[in-house]
Every structure is written in structure tokens, then in C-alpha cells.
């Protein structure tokens, strides 16, 4: 079969002919229908987002059709449409993203995560994939979905949803998303609206992307970040919940502006890629009774809840711009993904 492979840390992604994966214990063999190519994939390949367990077939998640299952797999069956979350969690903080960067817990890894990567190394940017049964979630009724390629954005929606759920019920509350002009931020805005937020403040730097988010409806407010903490805090809030989806930033000022924007008993949830330390004032956190939470990836229950929103029509994916690519030219596909953000994404359709 054909796949996007990476053979060494200084290699480029290549289109390769590789053996079709063979079914083994604990595995699910799938036909890859569509896989989201994250905007930062080129950065991952170039080594700027942490180590990849090379050599490997690249790719963190997909929508797929089950071809076959091992004898010890019972929750999915041949013919099912599934989402592969890529998250393999052994508990105790030991978790990996199969075919991708990122480790649970401290992020430093352990002997156990190294063994996990030895057994489950290859991802899903390929015609077929062998996936660990723990990463598989069945999507009942998805066989009738009219656009499975668009559905490949579901894993990102689920990461955003998990972060929002960490703050408790969203319905009727004022929510802000900082970094809303990125793909994760755009996903979070859609989820907050679908789950009944009273208002959703989309905060980011890209005016064009903010204007597009404003078109989602009258509950959406926008705040163009200036870099001045006090100004940005006033523009974001006051709100009950902030989800920080920012990527790597030169300072933590935008995140701290989000903290400042919270009402009494508000919650700030971190799901992004900020690499800065946060200086949290002890007395202010205590007296305003604030909550600071971290959220990483998703879980099966969240996947099911988000799928039910999509299936019911409460979460309309037509607002998301989709661009599809094939396997033939990985370099061009990665360049396209790097220039596709906000409420737009690139899906690999093998």
C-alpha cells in the first residue's frame, strides 16, 4: 500500500510503498477514509514540536472503515465507521499519540511509553492502518453521513470539547476562546455555540478570521488582541469560562489577559501550545475563587457526545472550509496545511 513515511529525524515526509499491515492481537485493521492534516504538521516533521519515534508512518487520527478485528476486539466490527483518536492511554500519566508527537503526564516519557511506541508506532496517513483497539470509537450512523472527509475534523472538535467540559456545563454561560483564529480555537467556538453558551467571545489577532467567526451568529463577539494585557482583558471579558487554545507565543500576556477577564468563580482551561510559565497571583486566585485547569486530548465519552451533536444537526460542520489532498505529493500537502487555518482545514483522502 501507499503511505507517508518518515525514516529519520532529518528526513522529509515521503510517499512510500510499504507492506499492508497484518492484523495482530489488540488491533483493528482499517481502511483510511479521511485524515486531518494539522496546520503544524510541517513543524512536527522538522522537529520543532518534539520527537517522533522514527521510522514510522505519520498521522495522528482519521475517520476509517473497519476491515477486520483481532479476536480480542469486541466494541467495533468489520464495516463499522470509526474515529481513530490516536490516544493510547496506559493510565498513571503514561499515554502516547500513535504516529505523532506528544506524551501524557509530564511529557518526558517513561520506559512504559517507550514500549508502547515500540508496539504501536505507525499512524494513519496511508491507505490502510493497523490501530490499537483502545484508540477506536464507533460512530453509529456515520455510514449515512454525506461528507466523511469533513468528518475528519471530529478529533479536533473533541479535544476542544474536552477542554470546555473541564469547566463544567457551558449552557447559558459567557465563554471566551483565546486563539480563536486557529483550527483548535475555531473548533472551540463551534462547540461552545452548539452546547448553548450565552455568548462566545472569539479572541485572536487575525481580523479576517475574526470577521468570519462573527458570521456564525449573534452570540459571537470578537476581540482583536493587541498585545497589551489590560486592553485585551477588557476586550475579552468579563466571562465565566475561557479556553486558551493559543500555540507557541513569545510571551504569556494573552493567556494572562484571559485570566484577568474572568468573573468571580470563573474557570480558565489550557489546551494550547503556549511554552511560557504563568505567574498566577495567589491572593487573587483565592479571593476570586477562580479555577485553573489543564486539558489534554479527549476520551471516548467526549467523542460520542460530539458525534451526537453532529448527528443531530446541533453542530453544523458546513461552517468549516474543507480542502482535500491525496497521497501523491506530501510536500505540497504539508505546505497547503501550513497555510490553512481558522475555520478551514486540510483532509488527506487516500
C-alpha positions in Angstrom: 0.0 0.0 0.0 1.0 3.7 -0.2 1.8 5.7 2.9 3.5 8.9 4.1 6.6 7.8 5.9 9.5 9.4 7.8 12.6 7.4 8.2 14.9 9.6 10.3 14.8 12.9 12.3 16.4 14.9 9.5 14.3 13.3 6.7 11.4 14.7 4.7 8.0 13.0 4.5 8.0 10.6 1.6 5.3 8.8 -0.3 6.4 5.1 0.1 5.2 1.7 -0.9 5.0 -0.2 2.4 3.6 -3.6 3.3 -0.1 -3.7 4.1 -0.3 -4.0 7.9 -1.1 -7.5 9.2 -3.7 -8.0 11.9 -2.4 -8.9 15.4 -3.7 -9.1 18.9 -5.4 -6.0 20.2 -5.5 -4.5 16.7 -8.1 -3.1 14.3 -7.3 -3.1 10.6 -9.0 -0.1 8.9 -9.4 1.5 5.5 -8.5 5.1 6.0 -11.3 7.3 4.6 -10.0 10.7 5.6 -7.4 12.2 7.9 -7.0 15.7 9.1 -3.5 17.1 8.3 -2.9 19.7 11.1 -1.6 23.1 10.2 1.6 22.5 12.2 2.4 19.1 10.6 5.4 20.6 8.8 6.7 21.9 12.1 6.3 18.4 13.6 8.2 16.8 10.8 11.0 19.4 11.0 11.5 18.6 14.7 10.1 21.7 16.2 7.3 20.1 18.3 9.0 17.2 20.0 10.4 13.9 18.9 8.8 11.4 16.5 9.5 7.7 17.0 11.1 7.3 13.6 10.9 5.3 11.3 7.2 5.4 11.1 4.1 6.1 9.0 3.0 9.5 10.0 -0.5 10.6 11.1 -2.4 11.1 14.3 -6.1 10.5 13.7 -8.7 9.6 11.0 -12.1 8.6 10.0 -12.0 4.9 8.8 -14.0 1.9 7.9 -13.1 -1.3 9.8 -11.8 -4.1 7.6 -11.0 -6.7 10.3 -10.5 -7.0 14.0 -8.4 -9.2 16.3 -10.1 -12.0 18.3 -9.9 -9.9 21.5 -11.7 -6.8 20.0 -15.4 -6.6 20.7 -16.5 -3.0 20.6 -16.1 -2.5 16.8 -16.7 -4.9 13.9 -15.9 -5.1 10.2 -17.9 -2.5 8.3 -18.2 0.0 11.2 -17.3 3.6 10.6 -14.9 4.7 13.4 -12.8 7.5 14.5 -9.2 6.8 15.4 -8.3 9.2 18.2 -4.6 8.1 18.2 -4.6 8.4 22.0 -3.3 5.2 23.7 -3.5 5.7 27.4 -2.0 3.2 29.8 -3.0 5.1 32.9 -0.9 6.8 35.5 0.1 9.5 33.1 1.6 7.2 30.6 -0.1 8.0 27.2 1.1 8.4 23.7 -0.3 9.7 20.4 0.3 6.9 17.9 2.0 8.1 14.7 2.6 11.6 16.2 4.4 13.7 18.8 3.1 14.2 22.3 3.2 12.2 25.5 0.9 12.3 28.5 1.8 13.3 32.1 4.9 15.4 32.3 5.6 14.9 28.6 9.0 13.4 29.4 8.1 9.8 28.7 9.0 6.7 30.5 10.1 3.1 30.0 6.4 2.2 29.5 5.7 4.9 26.9 8.8 3.8 25.0 7.5 0.2 25.0 4.1 1.5 23.9 5.7 3.3 20.9 7.6 0.1 20.0 4.4 -1.8 19.7 2.2 0.9 18.3 4.3 3.2 16.2 2.6 3.8 12.8 -0.1 6.3 12.1 -2.8 6.8 9.6 -1.5 8.8 6.6 -1.9 5.8 4.5 -4.4 3.7 2.5 -4.8 1.3 5.5 -3.7 1.3 9.1 -3.5 -1.1 12.0 -4.7 0.7 15.1 -4.8 -0.2 18.7 -8.3 -1.1 19.8 -8.1 1.5 22.6 -7.9 4.3 20.0 -11.1 3.2 18.2 -14.5 4.8 18.8 -17.5 3.6 16.7 -19.7 6.3 15.1 -23.2 4.9 14.9 -25.0 6.1 11.8 -21.9 7.6 10.2 -22.2 5.3 7.2 -25.0 7.7 6.2 -23.1 10.9 6.7 -22.8 12.8 3.4 -19.3 14.1 3.8 -16.9 11.8 5.7 -13.9 13.9 4.6 -15.3 16.8 6.6 -16.0 14.5 9.5 -12.2 14.0 9.8 -12.2 17.3 11.8 -14.1 15.5 14.5 -11.0 14.6 16.6 -10.1 18.3 16.9 -13.6 19.2 17.9 -13.4 16.5 20.6 -10.2 18.0 22.0 -11.9 21.4 22.2 -15.0 19.8 23.7 -13.0 18.0 26.4 -11.4 21.4 27.4 -14.8 23.1 27.5 -16.3 20.3 29.6 -13.4 20.7 32.1 -15.1 24.0 33.1 -18.5 22.3 33.7 -21.7 22.9 31.8 -21.4 25.6 29.1 -25.1 26.3 28.5 -26.2 29.8 29.5 -22.6 30.9 30.4 -20.4 33.5 28.8 -17.4 31.8 27.2 -14.3 33.1 25.5 -11.8 31.3 23.3 -8.3 32.8 23.1 -6.6 31.8 19.9 -9.9 31.5 18.2 -8.4 32.2 14.8 -6.6 28.9 14.8 -8.0 25.5 14.0 -8.4 24.4 17.6 -9.8 27.8 18.5 -12.3 27.7 15.7 -13.4 24.2 16.8 -13.9 25.5 20.3 -16.1 28.4 19.1 -18.3 26.0 17.2 -18.6 23.6 20.2 -19.4 26.4 22.6 -22.2 27.6 20.4 -23.5 24.1 19.9 -23.6 23.5 23.6 -25.7 26.6 24.3 -23.2 29.2 25.5 -25.0 32.6 26.1 -22.1 34.4 24.3 -18.8 33.3 22.8 -16.0 35.8 22.6 -13.6 34.9 19.8 -10.2 36.4 20.6 -7.3 36.4 18.2 -5.1 38.6 16.0 -6.3 37.8 12.5 -9.1 40.3 11.7 -10.3 38.4 8.6 -10.6 35.2 10.6 -12.4 37.0 13.4 -14.9 38.5 11.0 -15.7 35.1 9.6 -16.3 33.8 13.1 -18.6 36.7 13.7 -20.8 35.5 10.8 -21.6 32.3 12.8 -24.3 34.2 14.6 -25.4 37.0 17.0 -24.0 35.2 20.1 -20.4 35.6 18.8 -18.4 38.6 19.9 -14.9 39.2 18.6 -11.8 40.7 20.3 -8.7 41.5 18.2 -5.7 41.0 20.5 -3.4 44.0 20.8 -0.6 42.5 23.0 -1.5 44.9 25.8 -2.7 42.7 28.8 -5.1 45.3 30.3 -6.6 46.2 26.9 -7.0 42.6 25.9 -8.5 41.6 29.2 -11.2 44.3 28.9 -11.9 43.2 25.3 -12.2 39.5 26.2 -14.3 39.8 29.4 -15.9 39.7 31.7 -16.7 36.0 31.1 -17.4 32.8 33.1 -15.1 30.5 31.1 -12.0 30.9 29.0 -10.5 28.2 26.8 -6.9 29.0 25.9 -6.1 27.4 22.5 -3.0 29.5 21.7 0.0 28.0 20.0 3.6 28.9 20.8 3.8 32.6 21.8 6.7 34.9 22.6 5.0 35.9 25.9 2.2 34.7 28.2 0.5 38.1 28.1 -2.6 36.9 26.1 -3.1 33.9 28.4 -2.8 36.2 31.4 -5.2 38.7 29.8 -7.6 35.7 29.6 -7.1 35.0 33.3 -7.8 38.7 34.1 -11.0 38.6 32.1 -12.7 36.0 34.4 -15.6 36.8 36.6 -15.7 35.6 40.2 -15.7 31.8 40.3 -14.7 31.7 36.6 -12.5 29.0 35.0 -9.5 29.2 32.7 -8.8 25.9 30.8 -5.5 25.5 29.0 -5.5 23.2 25.9 -3.0 25.0 23.7 0.7 25.1 23.0 2.0 28.1 25.0 5.5 27.4 26.1 5.7 30.2 28.7 5.3 29.9 32.5 2.3 31.6 34.1 2.7 33.9 37.1 -0.6 33.4 39.0 -1.3 35.8 41.9 -2.1 33.6 44.9 -4.4 36.1 46.6 -6.3 37.0 43.5 -6.9 33.3 42.6 -8.1 32.6 46.1 -10.3 35.6 46.7 -12.0 35.5 43.3 -12.4 31.7 43.8 -11.1 31.0 40.3 -10.2 27.6 38.8 -7.2 27.0 36.5 -7.4 23.7 34.7 -5.3 21.8 32.1 -6.9 19.5 29.5 -5.1 17.3 27.1 -6.7 15.4 24.2 -10.1 13.7 24.7 -11.8 10.5 25.7 -14.4 8.1 24.3 -17.3 9.7 26.1 -16.5 13.1 24.7 -16.1 11.6 21.2 -19.5 10.1 21.5 -21.1 13.3 22.8 -19.6 15.4 20.0 -20.7 12.9 17.4 -24.2 13.0 18.7 -24.2 16.8 18.3 -23.1 16.4 14.7 -25.5 13.6 14.0 -28.4 15.5 15.4 -27.6 18.7 13.5 -26.9 20.7 16.6 -23.3 21.1 15.4 -23.2 22.1 11.8 -19.9 21.3 10.1 -20.8 23.2 6.9 -19.3 26.3 8.5 -15.9 24.6 8.2 -13.9 25.1 5.0 -12.6 21.8 3.7 -9.7 21.3 1.3 -8.8 17.7 0.3 -5.4 16.3 -0.8 -4.3 12.8 -2.0 -1.2 10.9 -1.1 0.7 11.8 -4.3 2.6 14.9 -3.1 3.2 15.1 0.6 5.4 18.2 0.5 2.7 20.2 -1.3 0.0 18.9 1.1 2.1 19.9 4.1 2.6 23.4 2.6 -1.1 23.7 2.0 -1.9 22.7 5.5 0.6 25.2 6.9 -1.3 27.9 5.1 -4.8 26.7 6.1 -6.1 27.8 9.5 -9.1 29.2 11.3 -12.4 27.6 10.2 -10.6 25.8 7.4 -8.6 22.5 7.4 -6.9 20.1 5.0 -8.0 16.4 4.9 -6.0 13.6 3.3 -8.2 11.3 1.3 -6.1 8.4 0.3 
